[in-house]
């Protein structure tokens, strides 16, 4: 018996665990980072086993939660404006 050849779609396979991440729905942005910050980001992604977008997203949430109350209220107002 011969092995049946499995046809694969051309191109890169989908990202994420089991190819389930739909990254095309995410907003793309570009950041310029200090070299030390990039090294830290790379180390955190390896340590946590998470993609850069998750590490930076969680870092932003943590940063926002650490703001003083008056700044968090201003931030909430900016987020609710929908601009």
mmCIF file of the N, C-alpha and C atoms, coordinates in Angstrom:
data_MODEL
# 
_entry.id   MODEL 
# 
loop_
_atom_site.group_PDB 
_atom_site.id 
_atom_site.type_symbol 
_atom_site.label_atom_id 
_atom_site.label_alt_id 
_atom_site.label_comp_id 
_atom_site.label_asym_id 
_atom_site.label_entity_id 
_atom_site.label_seq_id 
_atom_site.pdbx_PDB_ins_code 
_atom_site.Cartn_x 
_atom_site.Cartn_y 
_atom_site.Cartn_z 
_atom_site.occupancy 
_atom_site.B_iso_or_equiv 
_atom_site.pdbx_formal_charge 
_atom_site.auth_seq_id 
_atom_site.auth_comp_id 
_atom_site.auth_asym_id 
_atom_site.auth_atom_id 
_atom_site.pdbx_PDB_model_num 
ATOM 1   N N  . UNK A 1 1  ? 0.833   -1.191 0.000  1.00 0.00 ? 1  UNK A N  1 
ATOM 2   C CA . UNK A 1 1  ? 0.000   0.000  0.000  1.00 0.00 ? 1  UNK A CA 1 
ATOM 3   C C  . UNK A 1 1  ? 0.874   1.250  0.000  1.00 0.00 ? 1  UNK A C  1 
ATOM 4   N N  . UNK A 1 2  ? 0.548   2.176  -0.828 1.00 0.00 ? 2  UNK A N  1 
ATOM 5   C CA . UNK A 1 2  ? 1.316   3.416  -0.861 1.00 0.00 ? 2  UNK A CA 1 
ATOM 6   C C  . UNK A 1 2  ? 0.624   4.473  -0.012 1.00 0.00 ? 2  UNK A C  1 
ATOM 7   N N  . UNK A 1 3  ? 1.477   5.326  0.520  1.00 0.00 ? 3  UNK A N  1 
ATOM 8   C CA . UNK A 1 3  ? 0.934   6.424  1.337  1.00 0.00 ? 3  UNK A CA 1 
ATOM 9   C C  . UNK A 1 3  ? 0.239   7.433  0.442  1.00 0.00 ? 3  UNK A C  1 
ATOM 10  N N  . UNK A 1 4  ? -0.923  7.860  0.850  1.00 0.00 ? 4  UNK A N  1 
ATOM 11  C CA . UNK A 1 4  ? -1.631  8.901  0.098  1.00 0.00 ? 4  UNK A CA 1 
ATOM 12  C C  . UNK A 1 4  ? -0.949  10.232 0.378  1.00 0.00 ? 4  UNK A C  1 
ATOM 13  N N  . UNK A 1 5  ? -0.651  10.973 -0.672 1.00 0.00 ? 5  UNK A N  1 
ATOM 14  C CA . UNK A 1 5  ? -0.015  12.270 -0.458 1.00 0.00 ? 5  UNK A CA 1 
ATOM 15  C C  . UNK A 1 5  ? -1.068  13.280 -0.009 1.00 0.00 ? 5  UNK A C  1 
ATOM 16  N N  . UNK A 1 6  ? -0.686  14.033 0.999  1.00 0.00 ? 6  UNK A N  1 
ATOM 17  C CA . UNK A 1 6  ? -1.593  15.049 1.526  1.00 0.00 ? 6  UNK A CA 1 
ATOM 18  C C  . UNK A 1 6  ? -1.246  16.372 0.875  1.00 0.00 ? 6  UNK A C  1 
ATOM 19  N N  . UNK A 1 7  ? -2.218  17.004 0.287  1.00 0.00 ? 7  UNK A N  1 
ATOM 20  C CA . UNK A 1 7  ? -1.986  18.300 -0.361 1.00 0.00 ? 7  UNK A CA 1 
ATOM 21  C C  . UNK A 1 7  ? -2.125  19.398 0.674  1.00 0.00 ? 7  UNK A C  1 
ATOM 22  N N  . UNK A 1 8  ? -1.145  20.278 0.685  1.00 0.00 ? 8  UNK A N  1 
ATOM 23  C CA . UNK A 1 8  ? -1.158  21.422 1.578  1.00 0.00 ? 8  UNK A CA 1 
ATOM 24  C C  . UNK A 1 8  ? -1.398  22.676 0.768  1.00 0.00 ? 8  UNK A C  1 
ATOM 25  N N  . UNK A 1 9  ? -2.130  23.583 1.346  1.00 0.00 ? 9  UNK A N  1 
ATOM 26  C CA . UNK A 1 9  ? -2.365  24.864 0.674  1.00 0.00 ? 9  UNK A CA 1 
ATOM 27  C C  . UNK A 1 9  ? -1.044  25.620 0.578  1.00 0.00 ? 9  UNK A C  1 
ATOM 28  N N  . UNK A 1 10 ? -0.843  26.370 -0.494 1.00 0.00 ? 10 UNK A N  1 
ATOM 29  C CA . UNK A 1 10 ? 0.391   27.139 -0.624 1.00 0.00 ? 10 UNK A CA 1 
ATOM 30  C C  . UNK A 1 10 ? 0.435   28.272 0.395  1.00 0.00 ? 10 UNK A C  1 
ATOM 31  N N  . UNK A 1 11 ? 1.642   28.689 0.720  1.00 0.00 ? 11 UNK A N  1 
ATOM 32  C CA . UNK A 1 11 ? 1.810   29.821 1.624  1.00 0.00 ? 11 UNK A CA 1 
ATOM 33  C C  . UNK A 1 11 ? 2.024   29.391 3.053  1.00 0.00 ? 11 UNK A C  1 
ATOM 34  N N  . UNK A 1 12 ? 2.108   30.377 3.887  1.00 0.00 ? 12 UNK A N  1 
ATOM 35  C CA . UNK A 1 12 ? 2.372   30.155 5.304  1.00 0.00 ? 12 UNK A CA 1 
ATOM 36  C C  . UNK A 1 12 ? 1.114   29.640 5.992  1.00 0.00 ? 12 UNK A C  1 
ATOM 37  N N  . UNK A 1 13 ? 1.266   28.666 6.910  1.00 0.00 ? 13 UNK A N  1 
ATOM 38  C CA . UNK A 1 13 ? 0.088   28.173 7.626  1.00 0.00 ? 13 UNK A CA 1 
ATOM 39  C C  . UNK A 1 13 ? -0.457  29.232 8.579  1.00 0.00 ? 13 UNK A C  1 
ATOM 40  N N  . UNK A 1 14 ? -1.732  29.151 8.962  1.00 0.00 ? 14 UNK A N  1 
ATOM 41  C CA . UNK A 1 14 ? -2.318  30.121 9.884  1.00 0.00 ? 14 UNK A CA 1 
ATOM 42  C C  . UNK A 1 14 ? -1.557  30.172 11.209 1.00 0.00 ? 14 UNK A C  1 
ATOM 43  N N  . UNK A 1 15 ? -1.532  31.342 11.825 1.00 0.00 ? 15 UNK A N  1 
ATOM 44  C CA . UNK A 1 15 ? -0.814  31.537 13.082 1.00 0.00 ? 15 UNK A CA 1 
ATOM 45  C C  . UNK A 1 15 ? -1.613  31.002 14.253 1.00 0.00 ? 15 UNK A C  1 
ATOM 46  N N  . UNK A 1 16 ? -0.942  30.890 15.374 1.00 0.00 ? 16 UNK A N  1 
ATOM 47  C CA . UNK A 1 16 ? -1.621  30.519 16.612 1.00 0.00 ? 16 UNK A CA 1 
ATOM 48  C C  . UNK A 1 16 ? -1.670  29.029 16.845 1.00 0.00 ? 16 UNK A C  1 
ATOM 49  N N  . UNK A 1 17 ? -2.125  28.669 18.025 1.00 0.00 ? 17 UNK A N  1 
ATOM 50  C CA . UNK A 1 17 ? -2.231  27.265 18.403 1.00 0.00 ? 17 UNK A CA 1 
ATOM 51  C C  . UNK A 1 17 ? -3.190  26.563 17.449 1.00 0.00 ? 17 UNK A C  1 
ATOM 52  N N  . UNK A 1 18 ? -2.725  25.494 16.851 1.00 0.00 ? 18 UNK A N  1 
ATOM 53  C CA . UNK A 1 18 ? -3.505  24.712 15.893 1.00 0.00 ? 18 UNK A CA 1 
ATOM 54  C C  . UNK A 1 18 ? -3.967  25.553 14.700 1.00 0.00 ? 18 UNK A C  1 
ATOM 55  N N  . UNK A 1 19 ? -3.283  26.655 14.423 1.00 0.00 ? 19 UNK A N  1 
ATOM 56  C CA . UNK A 1 19 ? -3.633  27.493 13.279 1.00 0.00 ? 19 UNK A CA 1 
ATOM 57  C C  . UNK A 1 19 ? -4.959  28.203 13.422 1.00 0.00 ? 19 UNK A C  1 
ATOM 58  N N  . UNK A 1 20 ? -5.341  28.532 14.656 1.00 0.00 ? 20 UNK A N  1 
ATOM 59  C CA . UNK A 1 20 ? -6.668  29.103 14.887 1.00 0.00 ? 20 UNK A CA 1 
ATOM 60  C C  . UNK A 1 20 ? -6.687  30.621 15.034 1.00 0.00 ? 20 UNK A C  1 
ATOM 61  N N  . UNK A 1 21 ? -5.533  31.266 15.167 1.00 0.00 ? 21 UNK A N  1 
ATOM 62  C CA . UNK A 1 21 ? -5.519  32.718 15.356 1.00 0.00 ? 21 UNK A CA 1 
ATOM 63  C C  . UNK A 1 21 ? -5.871  33.416 14.044 1.00 0.00 ? 21 UNK A C  1 
ATOM 64  N N  . UNK A 1 22 ? -6.806  34.300 14.085 1.00 0.00 ? 22 UNK A N  1 
ATOM 65  C CA . UNK A 1 22 ? -7.215  35.041 12.893 1.00 0.00 ? 22 UNK A CA 1 
ATOM 66  C C  . UNK A 1 22 ? -6.606  36.431 13.008 1.00 0.00 ? 22 UNK A C  1 
ATOM 67  N N  . UNK A 1 23 ? -5.330  36.526 12.671 1.00 0.00 ? 23 UNK A N  1 
ATOM 68  C CA . UNK A 1 23 ? -4.613  37.778 12.871 1.00 0.00 ? 23 UNK A CA 1 
ATOM 69  C C  . UNK A 1 23 ? -5.051  38.871 11.908 1.00 0.00 ? 23 UNK A C  1 
ATOM 70  N N  . UNK A 1 24 ? -5.723  38.511 10.827 1.00 0.00 ? 24 UNK A N  1 
ATOM 71  C CA . UNK A 1 24 ? -6.136  39.543 9.873  1.00 0.00 ? 24 UNK A CA 1 
ATOM 72  C C  . UNK A 1 24 ? -7.189  40.475 10.457 1.00 0.00 ? 24 UNK A C  1 
ATOM 73  N N  . UNK A 1 25 ? -7.826  40.093 11.555 1.00 0.00 ? 25 UNK A N  1 
ATOM 74  C CA . UNK A 1 25 ? -8.822  40.963 12.178 1.00 0.00 ? 25 UNK A CA 1 
ATOM 75  C C  . UNK A 1 25 ? -8.187  41.946 13.157 1.00 0.00 ? 25 UNK A C  1 
ATOM 76  N N  . UNK A 1 26 ? -6.884  41.787 13.426 1.00 0.00 ? 26 UNK A N  1 
ATOM 77  C CA . UNK A 1 26 ? -6.204  42.676 14.359 1.00 0.00 ? 26 UNK A CA 1 
ATOM 78  C C  . UNK A 1 26 ? -5.734  43.933 13.638 1.00 0.00 ? 26 UNK A C  1 
ATOM 79  N N  . UNK A 1 27 ? -5.686  45.033 14.352 1.00 0.00 ? 27 UNK A N  1 
ATOM 80  C CA . UNK A 1 27 ? -5.161  46.281 13.810 1.00 0.00 ? 27 UNK A CA 1 
ATOM 81  C C  . UNK A 1 27 ? -3.641  46.197 13.830 1.00 0.00 ? 27 UNK A C  1 
ATOM 82  N N  . UNK A 1 28 ? -3.020  46.618 12.744 1.00 0.00 ? 28 UNK A N  1 
ATOM 83  C CA . UNK A 1 28 ? -1.565  46.581 12.670 1.00 0.00 ? 28 UNK A CA 1 
ATOM 84  C C  . UNK A 1 28 ? -1.007  47.944 13.028 1.00 0.00 ? 28 UNK A C  1 
ATOM 85  N N  . UNK A 1 29 ? 0.080   47.953 13.793 1.00 0.00 ? 29 UNK A N  1 
ATOM 86  C CA . UNK A 1 29 ? 0.746   49.193 14.151 1.00 0.00 ? 29 UNK A CA 1 
ATOM 87  C C  . UNK A 1 29 ? 2.250   48.963 14.129 1.00 0.00 ? 29 UNK A C  1 
ATOM 88  N N  . UNK A 1 30 ? 2.997   50.038 14.062 1.00 0.00 ? 30 UNK A N  1 
ATOM 89  C CA . UNK A 1 30 ? 4.453   49.953 14.062 1.00 0.00 ? 30 UNK A CA 1 
ATOM 90  C C  . UNK A 1 30 ? 4.976   50.801 15.203 1.00 0.00 ? 30 UNK A C  1 
ATOM 91  N N  . UNK A 1 31 ? 5.927   50.253 15.937 1.00 0.00 ? 31 UNK A N  1 
ATOM 92  C CA . UNK A 1 31 ? 6.537   50.971 17.050 1.00 0.00 ? 31 UNK A CA 1 
ATOM 93  C C  . UNK A 1 31 ? 8.039   51.064 16.838 1.00 0.00 ? 31 UNK A C  1 
ATOM 94  N N  . UNK A 1 32 ? 8.613   52.175 17.219 1.00 0.00 ? 32 UNK A N  1 
ATOM 95  C CA . UNK A 1 32 ? 10.072  52.291 17.269 1.00 0.00 ? 32 UNK A CA 1 
ATOM 96  C C  . UNK A 1 32 ? 10.448  52.184 18.739 1.00 0.00 ? 32 UNK A C  1 
ATOM 97  N N  . UNK A 1 33 ? 11.263  51.201 19.046 1.00 0.00 ? 33 UNK A N  1 
ATOM 98  C CA . UNK A 1 33 ? 11.644  50.938 20.426 1.00 0.00 ? 33 UNK A CA 1 
ATOM 99  C C  . UNK A 1 33 ? 13.136  51.155 20.620 1.00 0.00 ? 33 UNK A C  1 
ATOM 100 N N  . UNK A 1 34 ? 13.499  51.550 21.819 1.00 0.00 ? 34 UNK A N  1 
ATOM 101 C CA . UNK A 1 34 ? 14.910  51.569 22.192 1.00 0.00 ? 34 UNK A CA 1 
ATOM 102 C C  . UNK A 1 34 ? 15.417  50.131 22.112 1.00 0.00 ? 34 UNK A C  1 
ATOM 103 N N  . UNK A 1 35 ? 16.678  49.932 21.749 1.00 0.00 ? 35 UNK A N  1 
ATOM 104 C CA . UNK A 1 35 ? 17.197  48.564 21.651 1.00 0.00 ? 35 UNK A CA 1 
ATOM 105 C C  . UNK A 1 35 ? 16.998  47.745 22.932 1.00 0.00 ? 35 UNK A C  1 
ATOM 106 N N  . UNK A 1 36 ? 17.173  48.381 24.085 1.00 0.00 ? 36 UNK A N  1 
ATOM 107 C CA . UNK A 1 36 ? 17.008  47.669 25.360 1.00 0.00 ? 36 UNK A CA 1 
ATOM 108 C C  . UNK A 1 36 ? 15.558  47.221 25.558 1.00 0.00 ? 36 UNK A C  1 
ATOM 109 N N  . UNK A 1 37 ? 14.621  48.038 25.103 1.00 0.00 ? 37 UNK A N  1 
ATOM 110 C CA . UNK A 1 37 ? 13.204  47.696 25.229 1.00 0.00 ? 37 UNK A CA 1 
ATOM 111 C C  . UNK A 1 37 ? 12.866  46.521 24.325 1.00 0.00 ? 37 UNK A C  1 
ATOM 112 N N  . UNK A 1 38 ? 13.440  46.496 23.128 1.00 0.00 ? 38 UNK A N  1 
ATOM 113 C CA . UNK A 1 38 ? 13.212  45.377 22.203 1.00 0.00 ? 38 UNK A CA 1 
ATOM 114 C C  . UNK A 1 38 ? 13.785  44.086 22.774 1.00 0.00 ? 38 UNK A C  1 
ATOM 115 N N  . UNK A 1 39 ? 14.958  44.163 23.383 1.00 0.00 ? 39 UNK A N  1 
ATOM 116 C CA . UNK A 1 39 ? 15.556  42.983 24.016 1.00 0.00 ? 39 UNK A CA 1 
ATOM 117 C C  . UNK A 1 39 ? 14.644  42.482 25.128 1.00 0.00 ? 39 UNK A C  1 
ATOM 118 N N  . UNK A 1 40 ? 14.099  43.398 25.920 1.00 0.00 ? 40 UNK A N  1 
ATOM 119 C CA . UNK A 1 40 ? 13.178  43.027 26.995 1.00 0.00 ? 40 UNK A CA 1 
ATOM 120 C C  . UNK A 1 40 ? 11.914  42.382 26.432 1.00 0.00 ? 40 UNK A C  1 
ATOM 121 N N  . UNK A 1 41 ? 11.350  42.959 25.383 1.00 0.00 ? 41 UNK A N  1 
ATOM 122 C CA . UNK A 1 41 ? 10.154  42.393 24.759 1.00 0.00 ? 41 UNK A CA 1 
ATOM 123 C C  . UNK A 1 41 ? 10.425  40.986 24.233 1.00 0.00 ? 41 UNK A C  1 
ATOM 124 N N  . UNK A 1 42 ? 11.553  40.807 23.561 1.00 0.00 ? 42 UNK A N  1 
ATOM 125 C CA . UNK A 1 42 ? 11.906  39.481 23.046 1.00 0.00 ? 42 UNK A CA 1 
ATOM 126 C C  . UNK A 1 42 ? 12.070  38.473 24.177 1.00 0.00 ? 42 UNK A C  1 
ATOM 127 N N  . UNK A 1 43 ? 12.719  38.896 25.270 1.00 0.00 ? 43 UNK A N  1 
ATOM 128 C CA . UNK A 1 43 ? 12.920  37.997 26.408 1.00 0.00 ? 43 UNK A CA 1 
ATOM 129 C C  . UNK A 1 43 ? 11.584  37.619 27.045 1.00 0.00 ? 43 UNK A C  1 
ATOM 130 N N  . UNK A 1 44 ? 10.687  38.587 27.176 1.00 0.00 ? 44 UNK A N  1 
ATOM 131 C CA . UNK A 1 44 ? 9.371   38.302 27.764 1.00 0.00 ? 44 UNK A CA 1 
ATOM 132 C C  . UNK A 1 44 ? 8.552   37.364 26.885 1.00 0.00 ? 44 UNK A C  1 
ATOM 133 N N  . UNK A 1 45 ? 8.622   37.532 25.569 1.00 0.00 ? 45 UNK A N  1 
ATOM 134 C CA . UNK A 1 45 ? 7.866   36.637 24.690 1.00 0.00 ? 45 UNK A CA 1 
ATOM 135 C C  . UNK A 1 45 ? 8.386   35.210 24.792 1.00 0.00 ? 45 UNK A C  1 
ATOM 136 N N  . UNK A 1 46 ? 9.709   35.057 24.904 1.00 0.00 ? 46 UNK A N  1 
ATOM 137 C CA . UNK A 1 46 ? 10.273  33.709 25.067 1.00 0.00 ? 46 UNK A CA 1 
ATOM 138 C C  . UNK A 1 46 ? 9.910   33.130 26.426 1.00 0.00 ? 46 UNK A C  1 
ATOM 139 N N  . UNK A 1 47 ? 10.042  33.933 27.474 1.00 0.00 ? 47 UNK A N  1 
ATOM 140 C CA . UNK A 1 47 ? 9.760   33.472 28.831 1.00 0.00 ? 47 UNK A CA 1 
ATOM 141 C C  . UNK A 1 47 ? 8.305   33.048 28.989 1.00 0.00 ? 47 UNK A C  1 
ATOM 142 N N  . UNK A 1 48 ? 7.396   33.870 28.485 1.00 0.00 ? 48 UNK A N  1 
ATOM 143 C CA . UNK A 1 48 ? 5.966   33.620 28.659 1.00 0.00 ? 48 UNK A CA 1 
ATOM 144 C C  . UNK A 1 48 ? 5.383   32.715 27.585 1.00 0.00 ? 48 UNK A C  1 
ATOM 145 N N  . UNK A 1 49 ? 6.111   32.524 26.494 1.00 0.00 ? 49 UNK A N  1 
ATOM 146 C CA . UNK A 1 49 ? 5.604   31.702 25.398 1.00 0.00 ? 49 UNK A CA 1 
ATOM 147 C C  . UNK A 1 49 ? 4.394   32.318 24.723 1.00 0.00 ? 49 UNK A C  1 
ATOM 148 N N  . UNK A 1 50 ? 4.380   33.648 24.671 1.00 0.00 ? 50 UNK A N  1 
ATOM 149 C CA . UNK A 1 50 ? 3.257   34.374 24.066 1.00 0.00 ? 50 UNK A CA 1 
ATOM 150 C C  . UNK A 1 50 ? 3.770   35.238 22.928 1.00 0.00 ? 50 UNK A C  1 
ATOM 151 N N  . UNK A 1 51 ? 2.916   35.553 21.956 1.00 0.00 ? 51 UNK A N  1 
ATOM 152 C CA . UNK A 1 51 ? 3.336   36.455 20.880 1.00 0.00 ? 51 UNK A CA 1 
ATOM 153 C C  . UNK A 1 51 ? 3.500   37.889 21.392 1.00 0.00 ? 51 UNK A C  1 
ATOM 154 N N  . UNK A 1 52 ? 4.268   38.667 20.649 1.00 0.00 ? 52 UNK A N  1 
ATOM 155 C CA . UNK A 1 52 ? 4.524   40.057 21.035 1.00 0.00 ? 52 UNK A CA 1 
ATOM 156 C C  . UNK A 1 52 ? 3.242   40.844 21.229 1.00 0.00 ? 52 UNK A C  1 
ATOM 157 N N  . UNK A 1 53 ? 2.241   40.595 20.394 1.00 0.00 ? 53 UNK A N  1 
ATOM 158 C CA . UNK A 1 53 ? 0.995   41.359 20.507 1.00 0.00 ? 53 UNK A CA 1 
ATOM 159 C C  . UNK A 1 53 ? 0.319   41.110 21.846 1.00 0.00 ? 53 UNK A C  1 
ATOM 160 N N  . UNK A 1 54 ? 0.401   39.886 22.368 1.00 0.00 ? 54 UNK A N  1 
ATOM 161 C CA . UNK A 1 54 ? -0.204  39.598 23.672 1.00 0.00 ? 54 UNK A CA 1 
ATOM 162 C C  . UNK A 1 54 ? 0.596   40.223 24.799 1.00 0.00 ? 54 UNK A C  1 
ATOM 163 N N  . UNK A 1 55 ? 1.925   40.120 24.725 1.00 0.00 ? 55 UNK A N  1 
ATOM 164 C CA . UNK A 1 55 ? 2.775   40.693 25.773 1.00 0.00 ? 55 UNK A CA 1 
ATOM 165 C C  . UNK A 1 55 ? 2.590   42.207 25.835 1.00 0.00 ? 55 UNK A C  1 
ATOM 166 N N  . UNK A 1 56 ? 2.597   42.872 24.680 1.00 0.00 ? 56 UNK A N  1 
ATOM 167 C CA . UNK A 1 56 ? 2.434   44.328 24.692 1.00 0.00 ? 56 UNK A CA 1 
ATOM 168 C C  . UNK A 1 56 ? 1.019   44.721 25.111 1.00 0.00 ? 56 UNK A C  1 
ATOM 169 N N  . UNK A 1 57 ? 0.025   43.969 24.685 1.00 0.00 ? 57 UNK A N  1 
ATOM 170 C CA . UNK A 1 57 ? -1.354  44.258 25.094 1.00 0.00 ? 57 UNK A CA 1 
ATOM 171 C C  . UNK A 1 57 ? -1.529  44.144 26.598 1.00 0.00 ? 57 UNK A C  1 
ATOM 172 N N  . UNK A 1 58 ? -0.991  43.063 27.177 1.00 0.00 ? 58 UNK A N  1 
ATOM 173 C CA . UNK A 1 58 ? -1.094  42.882 28.624 1.00 0.00 ? 58 UNK A CA 1 
ATOM 174 C C  . UNK A 1 58 ? -0.310  43.956 29.370 1.00 0.00 ? 58 UNK A C  1 
ATOM 175 N N  . UNK A 1 59 ? 0.833   44.372 28.807 1.00 0.00 ? 59 UNK A N  1 
ATOM 176 C CA . UNK A 1 59 ? 1.631   45.426 29.437 1.00 0.00 ? 59 UNK A CA 1 
ATOM 177 C C  . UNK A 1 59 ? 0.877   46.753 29.438 1.00 0.00 ? 59 UNK A C  1 
ATOM 178 N N  . UNK A 1 60 ? 0.184   47.061 28.340 1.00 0.00 ? 60 UNK A N  1 
ATOM 179 C CA . UNK A 1 60 ? -0.591  48.302 28.278 1.00 0.00 ? 60 UNK A CA 1 
ATOM 180 C C  . UNK A 1 60 ? -1.741  48.291 29.280 1.00 0.00 ? 60 UNK A C  1 
ATOM 181 N N  . UNK A 1 61 ? -2.424  47.167 29.389 1.00 0.00 ? 61 UNK A N  1 
ATOM 182 C CA . UNK A 1 61 ? -3.521  47.052 30.360 1.00 0.00 ? 61 UNK A CA 1 
ATOM 183 C C  . UNK A 1 61 ? -2.977  47.231 31.771 1.00 0.00 ? 61 UNK A C  1 
ATOM 184 N N  . UNK A 1 62 ? -1.857  46.579 32.063 1.00 0.00 ? 62 UNK A N  1 
ATOM 185 C CA . UNK A 1 62 ? -1.249  46.694 33.388 1.00 0.00 ? 62 UNK A CA 1 
ATOM 186 C C  . UNK A 1 62 ? -0.828  48.135 33.675 1.00 0.00 ? 62 UNK A C  1 
ATOM 187 N N  . UNK A 1 63 ? -0.266  48.797 32.679 1.00 0.00 ? 63 UNK A N  1 
ATOM 188 C CA . UNK A 1 63 ? 0.142   50.191 32.835 1.00 0.00 ? 63 UNK A CA 1 
ATOM 189 C C  . UNK A 1 63 ? -1.070  51.073 33.126 1.00 0.00 ? 63 UNK A C  1 
ATOM 190 N N  . UNK A 1 64 ? -2.142  50.886 32.367 1.00 0.00 ? 64 UNK A N  1 
ATOM 191 C CA . UNK A 1 64 ? -3.353  51.689 32.555 1.00 0.00 ? 64 UNK A CA 1 
ATOM 192 C C  . UNK A 1 64 ? -3.955  51.455 33.937 1.00 0.00 ? 64 UNK A C  1 
ATOM 193 N N  . UNK A 1 65 ? -3.939  50.208 34.391 1.00 0.00 ? 65 UNK A N  1 
ATOM 194 C CA . UNK A 1 65 ? -4.485  49.898 35.719 1.00 0.00 ? 65 UNK A CA 1 
ATOM 195 C C  . UNK A 1 65 ? -3.660  50.527 36.832 1.00 0.00 ? 65 UNK A C  1 
ATOM 196 N N  . UNK A 1 66 ? -2.381  50.811 36.563 1.00 0.00 ? 66 UNK A N  1 
ATOM 197 C CA . UNK A 1 66 ? -1.506  51.404 37.563 1.00 0.00 ? 66 UNK A CA 1 
ATOM 198 C C  . UNK A 1 66 ? -1.562  52.921 37.620 1.00 0.00 ? 66 UNK A C  1 
ATOM 199 N N  . UNK A 1 67 ? -2.320  53.538 36.728 1.00 0.00 ? 67 UNK A N  1 
ATOM 200 C CA . UNK A 1 67 ? -2.448  54.998 36.738 1.00 0.00 ? 67 UNK A CA 1 
ATOM 201 C C  . UNK A 1 67 ? -3.217  55.455 37.968 1.00 0.00 ? 67 UNK A C  1 
ATOM 202 N N  . UNK A 1 68 ? -2.959  56.690 38.373 1.00 0.00 ? 68 UNK A N  1 
ATOM 203 C CA . UNK A 1 68 ? -3.745  57.224 39.488 1.00 0.00 ? 68 UNK A CA 1 
ATOM 204 C C  . UNK A 1 68 ? -5.201  57.364 39.042 1.00 0.00 ? 68 UNK A C  1 
ATOM 205 N N  . UNK A 1 69 ? -6.104  57.376 39.992 1.00 0.00 ? 69 UNK A N  1 
ATOM 206 C CA . UNK A 1 69 ? -7.539  57.354 39.722 1.00 0.00 ? 69 UNK A CA 1 
ATOM 207 C C  . UNK A 1 69 ? -7.973  58.449 38.751 1.00 0.00 ? 69 UNK A C  1 
ATOM 208 N N  . UNK A 1 70 ? -7.492  59.666 38.938 1.00 0.00 ? 70 UNK A N  1 
ATOM 209 C CA . UNK A 1 70 ? -7.918  60.766 38.060 1.00 0.00 ? 70 UNK A CA 1 
ATOM 210 C C  . UNK A 1 70 ? -7.491  60.509 36.608 1.00 0.00 ? 70 UNK A C  1 
ATOM 211 N N  . UNK A 1 71 ? -6.303  59.943 36.422 1.00 0.00 ? 71 UNK A N  1 
ATOM 212 C CA . UNK A 1 71 ? -5.851  59.629 35.064 1.00 0.00 ? 71 UNK A CA 1 
ATOM 213 C C  . UNK A 1 71 ? -6.640  58.465 34.470 1.00 0.00 ? 71 UNK A C  1 
ATOM 214 N N  . UNK A 1 72 ? -6.992  57.483 35.293 1.00 0.00 ? 72 UNK A N  1 
ATOM 215 C CA . UNK A 1 72 ? -7.813  56.370 34.801 1.00 0.00 ? 72 UNK A CA 1 
ATOM 216 C C  . UNK A 1 72 ? -9.185  56.865 34.358 1.00 0.00 ? 72 UNK A C  1 
ATOM 217 N N  . UNK A 1 73 ? -9.745  57.832 35.091 1.00 0.00 ? 73 UNK A N  1 
ATOM 218 C CA . UNK A 1 73 ? -11.045 58.395 34.706 1.00 0.00 ? 73 UNK A CA 1 
ATOM 219 C C  . UNK A 1 73 ? -10.937 59.163 33.386 1.00 0.00 ? 73 UNK A C  1 
ATOM 220 N N  . UNK A 1 74 ? -9.863  59.932 33.230 1.00 0.00 ? 74 UNK A N  1 
ATOM 221 C CA . UNK A 1 74 ? -9.639  60.633 31.957 1.00 0.00 ? 74 UNK A CA 1 
ATOM 222 C C  . UNK A 1 74 ? -9.466  59.635 30.813 1.00 0.00 ? 74 UNK A C  1 
ATOM 223 N N  . UNK A 1 75 ? -8.721  58.586 31.070 1.00 0.00 ? 75 UNK A N  1 
ATOM 224 C CA . UNK A 1 75 ? -8.515  57.553 30.056 1.00 0.00 ? 75 UNK A CA 1 
ATOM 225 C C  . UNK A 1 75 ? -9.836  56.898 29.677 1.00 0.00 ? 75 UNK A C  1 
ATOM 226 N N  . UNK A 1 76 ? -10.653 56.591 30.660 1.00 0.00 ? 76 UNK A N  1 
ATOM 227 C CA . UNK A 1 76 ? -11.966 55.990 30.395 1.00 0.00 ? 76 UNK A CA 1 
ATOM 228 C C  . UNK A 1 76 ? -12.798 56.913 29.502 1.00 0.00 ? 76 UNK A C  1 
ATOM 229 N N  . UNK A 1 77 ? -12.748 58.223 29.781 1.00 0.00 ? 77 UNK A N  1 
ATOM 230 C CA . UNK A 1 77 ? -13.469 59.188 28.950 1.00 0.00 ? 77 UNK A CA 1 
ATOM 231 C C  . UNK A 1 77 ? -12.956 59.200 27.518 1.00 0.00 ? 77 UNK A C  1 
ATOM 232 N N  . UNK A 1 78 ? -11.634 59.132 27.351 1.00 0.00 ? 78 UNK A N  1 
ATOM 233 C CA . UNK A 1 78 ? -11.057 59.091 26.005 1.00 0.00 ? 78 UNK A CA 1 
ATOM 234 C C  . UNK A 1 78 ? -11.476 57.826 25.262 1.00 0.00 ? 78 UNK A C  1 
ATOM 235 N N  . UNK A 1 79 ? -11.500 56.715 25.961 1.00 0.00 ? 79 UNK A N  1 
ATOM 236 C CA . UNK A 1 79 ? -11.889 55.449 25.331 1.00 0.00 ? 79 UNK A CA 1 
ATOM 237 C C  . UNK A 1 79 ? -13.365 55.443 24.947 1.00 0.00 ? 79 UNK A C  1 
ATOM 238 N N  . UNK A 1 80 ? -14.190 56.098 25.729 1.00 0.00 ? 80 UNK A N  1 
ATOM 239 C CA . UNK A 1 80 ? -15.632 56.124 25.458 1.00 0.00 ? 80 UNK A CA 1 
ATOM 240 C C  . UNK A 1 80 ? -16.013 57.098 24.350 1.00 0.00 ? 80 UNK A C  1 
ATOM 241 N N  . UNK A 1 81 ? -15.103 58.013 24.006 1.00 0.00 ? 81 UNK A N  1 
ATOM 242 C CA . UNK A 1 81 ? -15.390 58.980 22.936 1.00 0.00 ? 81 UNK A CA 1 
ATOM 243 C C  . UNK A 1 81 ? -15.509 58.306 21.588 1.00 0.00 ? 81 UNK A C  1 
ATOM 244 N N  . UNK A 1 82 ? -14.765 57.229 21.399 1.00 0.00 ? 82 UNK A N  1 
ATOM 245 C CA . UNK A 1 82 ? -14.836 56.508 20.136 1.00 0.00 ? 82 UNK A CA 1 
ATOM 246 C C  . UNK A 1 82 ? -14.062 57.132 19.004 1.00 0.00 ? 82 UNK A C  1 
ATOM 247 N N  . UNK A 1 83 ? -13.125 57.991 19.310 1.00 0.00 ? 83 UNK A N  1 
ATOM 248 C CA . UNK A 1 83 ? -12.310 58.628 18.246 1.00 0.00 ? 83 UNK A CA 1 
ATOM 249 C C  . UNK A 1 83 ? -11.254 57.695 17.751 1.00 0.00 ? 83 UNK A C  1 
# 
